[in-house]
Amino acid sequence: MNAPYPPPPPPPAAGRDRTTLWGVLGIVLGLICCGVLGIVFGYLSLRDARRYGQSPVLGYLAIAFGVINIIGTAIWRASGTYPFWKNG
């Protein structure tokens, strides 16, 4: 007696998968200039990763680098050696 085959998995959601795009943009911007934009693009990467069943690693890295950028910049400014900060 043969058992029936299981049903095929559902097709991926319609639309374009931009998980990698958002993740790479978030990492680059989080490392180089804008921690806030790194966090935003990291969130977009996580959202698309959940939607399309992709790996969320790039999104987590983008958020982590954005937070590190914000904290590092705050410490740098508080130390008084930030080159673009005029103290009067």
N, C-alpha and C positions, 0 to 999 in steps of 0.2 A: 504494500500500500504506500503510495506516494503522498508526502505532505505537501500542501500548497506552498508556493513561494511567498515570502513576505512582500508586502507592497513596497514599491520603490520609494526612496526618500523624496520629500517635497522639493520642488525646484527652489533655488535661492531667490530671495526677494528681488523684485524688478528694480532696476536703477543701476547706477554706476558705483562700483566699489572704490572708494577713495581712502580706504584705511591707511595704506602705505603713504599716500600723498600727505595726508594730515599729520601722520606720525613723523615723517621726515621733516616737514616744515616746522613742526613743534620742536623737534630736537635742535635743528639749526638755529631757529630764532631764540630758543631757550638758552642755548650755549653762548651765542654771539651777542645778542643785543637786548631782546625784549622778553623778560621772564613771563610777563602777563600773557603775551601772545603765545608763548610756548605752552602755557597751561591751557589756553583756549583751544589751540590746535590739538593738544593731547586729549582733551575731552572729546573733540570731534572724532579723533581716531578711535577712542574707546567706544563711542557711540556706533560708529560704522562697523567696528570689529564685532560687536554684539549682534548687530543687524544682519551681517553677512557671514557670520560664523568664522571669522578670521582670528588670528592671534592678537591679543591686546598689548603685546610687549612694547611696541613703538609708542603707543599712547601713554603707558606708564613711564617710559623713559622721558618722553617729552614733558610730562607733568613734573617729574623729579628734577630735570634740568632747569625747568622754569622756576621752581621753588628755590633751587640752589642759587640761581642767578639773582633772584630777589633778595635772598638772605645775604649772599656775598656782597651785593651792591650796597645793602644797608650797613653792613659791617665796614666796608671800605669808606663809605661816606662818614660814618661815625668816628672813624679813626683820624679824620682830618686830612687825609692824603689824596682825596678824590680830586683829580686835576680840573674838573669842570665846575667845581663848587667854589664860589667866591664867598669868602668870609668877611666881607666888608672892606 
